[in-house]
Amino acid sequence: MRVLVTGGAGFVGSHLVDRCIAEGHHVDVVDDLSTGSMASLADARGTGAMTFHRLDVRDPTLVDLVQRRVPDVVWHCAGRYSSPGSMADPVSDAQVNVLGVLNVLEAVRAHEGIKVGVIVHGLYRREEPTAGRTLVGQRITAASHVATEAVVDYVRVYSDIYGVDGRVLACSNVYGPRQRATTTGPAIARFVAAAARGEAPVVDGDGTQRRDFVHIDDVVDAAMRGHDLPAGSIVPIGSGTATSVAEVARLVTEQAGGVEPQTGPPRPHDRPGIGYPIDDAARRMGWKPFTPLADGVRAMVENR
């Protein structure tokens, strides 16, 4: 099978590339390297089963690329879903997230028979049989979440109206190796990086806000199972459990033997958070998470 992965040099995308190659598929990677890194593709490049295309996902020539390569499946992992980053530059986030997915959907629409999967973060939506379309889970607190809503809508519209064979995996807080540890970035990567420097992890606010942390290996497994979901499907992917940020910081320091966590000022866009229900994924594609949070954190600490 031939697979095309947008954002394939990024955190989620590069892990998906590795899994596809391990299963014997050839992968075309599309990435402009604005946030991704070729270092994340070191193993994939050595296999000879990957072709890299340095290209912005919004570039109109993506349509031509898809028509030339004719992949069986396109996984769209390119996107910006950081709440702090979105608040600083909402226009850029909207351009990448919304125009990016539209360009991918147009590329697939131009060539019948290609399946497309879209991985989004921080927001999911499900159909309620009696109440119509309802937001479940995260409140919209940043422009990135509004853009995520638009991405989900476009996938469903292209499936319903244009017959595009598209589905969405709406992931909670994904963590794992290769994740960038920026000062405002994902909590676990940030805490592990601080511990590696011998510094105290800094928890935003009182740390009582809760998050559903799901390991990257679990997300990739969901993607590999999600190829055959019906067109228009939107499936939440998470651990099913919400853990406080303060508890995660303590877990990191216990594993790393580092300095006790400290508290910092709260972020204005923070939300309480919930555990994502995983019943849909179990029922529709036989998936459930298999990486306990303690094991995932331990592996990150040991390989920091």
N, C-alpha and C positions, 0 to 999 in steps of 0.2 A: 504494500500500500504506500502511496505517496502522500505525505502530510506537509502542509504549510503552516508555520507558526509565526504570527506577528508578535513583536516584542520578545522574540526568541532568545535574545541575549540578556534578558532581564531575569529577575528572581524566579517568578513562576514559570515563565516561558522556557528558560534554560533547563529546568528540571523536567518539563514536559518533553522537550527535545531529546534529552537523555533517555527517557522512558520509551519514546517512540523508536529510537534507534536500537535500544536493547531488545525490542520486540520484532526487529527485522525490517523496519520501515525506513524509507529514505525521507529526509526532512529538508524542506526549503525554509530557511530562517530569514525573516524580514525584520530589520531593526535599524534605526538611525543612530544608535549608540549615544543618544543624548543622556540616557540614564543607564542603559545596559552596558555590558562589558564583554569583550571577546574572551576575557579570562574565564567567564562563566561557561564558555563553549569549548574549553580546552579538550575535554574528553571527547566531545562530539566531533571536533575537527580531526582528531586522530583516527577516527573510524572510516573516513572516506564516504560516509553515508549522509553527509550534510552539505548543502550548498548555501552559502551566505549571500544575502542581498542587502547592501546598505541602502536603506530606503525609508523615508518618512511614511508612516501608514496613511497619511493624508494625501500623498502624492498620486495624481491621476494615473501615473504609469503602473500603479499596482494592478489595475485592471488588465493591462497588457501582460504583466508578469503571470497572473493567474491563468490567463488564456494560453500562455506559452507552456507553462509547467503542468497544467491540468491536474491539480491535486485531487485526491479522493476526499480528503478532509482538510478544512481550514480551521485552525484554532486561533482565535483572536485574543491575545493576552496583552496587547499594547494598550496602555491606559494610565491615567493618573488618578489615584483614589485617596491621596493623603489629605485629610481635612486641613491641617495647617498650611500645606502647600496651596490648596484650593482657595483658602481665605486670602492668601497673599497674592494669588494671580488667577482669579476665577475665569478670566477670558481664555487664557492659555489652556486651562484644564478642559473647558467646554469644547474648545477647538479640537484638542487631541481626542477626547473621549467620544464626542458626538460625530464630528466629521470623520474621525478615524473609522468608527464602526460603519458609518454610511458608505465610505469608500470600499470597505471590505464586502459589505452586502451587495453593492453595485457590481463588484468584481465577480462575486459568486452568481448573481442574477444573470450575468451575461453568459454564463456557461452552465447549462443544465446538468444536474446530476451530482454536483459537489455538495457535500454536507458541510455546515459551518457551525462551530461552537464558540460561544463568547463567555469569557470568564470575567466577572465583575466582582467588586469587593464592597463591603460595608452596607449593603442594602439589598433586601430581597422582597419579592412580591409574589403573592399567590392568588389564585382564583378562589373565591368563596362562593359556593353554589347558591346561597340565598342572599348574600349581601353585595354581590358584584365584586368589582375589583377593589382590593383593600391593601393598604400598606401594612405590613406586619414587621415588627422588630424595631429597627432603628428609626429615630426621628430624623427628618431632613434638617441637618444643622450646618451644612456647608454646600457650596456650589458644586463640589464634586459629586455629592449625593443627588442633587438635581440632575446633573449630567448623567449619572448612572441610571436614573429613572428614564431619561430619554433613550439611552442605549437599549434598555429592556423593551421599551415601547417600539423602537424601530425594528428590533429583531422579530417581535410579534407581528408587526404590520407587514414586513417583508415576507413572513411565513404565510400570513392569512391572505394577503392580496396578490403577491407576486409568486407565491409557491416556492419560495426559498426554503430549503431544508435546514432551518436554523433552530438552535436551542441555547439556553443560558444556564450557566452554573453560577449562582449568586453566593459567593463565599464570605465567611466571617473573617476574622483576623488571622491571616495565614502567616506562619512563622517557619523558620528553618534555616539551614545553611545557605550562604550566598546572599542573605538579606542585608541590605545596606543599613548601617547603624548611624543614621544622621541624628542630630540633636533633637529634632522634632519628629523623628521617624518611628517605626514600629517599636512597641515597648520592649519585647523580649530581646530583639537584636541590640537595642540601645542599652539595656541592662547588662547583657553579656559583654558588650564592648567595654563598658565602664568597669566591670569586674576584672576583665583582662588587663586593664591599665592600673589596677589596684585602687580604683576609686569607688565611692559609694554610688549605687544606682539612685537616680533622682526620680521620685514618683511625683507626677503632677497632682497638686492638690492633696487631699487626704487619702487618696488611693482606694476609696470605696467604690469608685466606678468599676463596673464589671465588664468583661469582654469574653467572647467565645473564641478561644485560640485553637486553630486547627492546623496540624502539621502539613507541610508541603507535600510529603509523600502521600498523605491521604487525599489531598486535592488532586494530585496527578492521577491517582488511582480512579477517582471519580470521573475525571476527564476521559480516561481510557474506556470506562464503562458507559460514558454518556453519548458515544457516537450514534447509538441507535435509539435515543429518546425520540419520541414523536416531534415533528416540527412544531415550533411555537412553545415548547416546554420551558418552564422556568423552575429550576430545582434548587432549593437552599442547601448549601454544603457547609457544615460546621462540626464541632465536636459534640454538640447537644448540651454543653455545660458552660455556664458563665462563671468565670473566676475573677476575683478582684485583682486589680493591678498591683496593689500592695502585696497581696499573697504571692503573685508571680515574682515580684522583686525579691521577696524573702526566699523563694525557691531558688532563684539564681544565686544568691549569696550563700545559701546552704551548700549548693553544688560546687560553687567556685571557691568557697572558703574566704570570701572577701569581706569588705567593709559593709556594715549594716546599712540598709537603705535610708535615704533621707527624703524629706518632703520638699517640694518646690511650689511655686505659685500655680493655682489651677488654670487650665486652659479654658477660655471663654466658650469654646464650642463643644466641650465635653458633654457626653450623654451617659445615662445610667448603664445601658447595654443589657443584652439578654443572651441566653443560650439559644442557638438556632435549632429548630426542630429538625430531626433527621429522618422522620418517618417517610417523607416523600421519596428521598433517595433510596431508602431501604426497599420500599415497595416497588419503585419504578425501575431501578437498575441494580438491585441487590447489593447496594453499597452501604457500608458503615465505617466510621473512623476506627483505626486500629492502633494509633500511636498515643499512648497516655502522655499527658502534659509533662509529667516528671521525666519520662524517658526522652522526650524531645528536647527539653531544656538541658538535660544531662549531656546529650550528644553534642549540642551546640557549645556547651561549656568545655567539653573535652577536646573539641576541634577548633577552639577559638584561636 
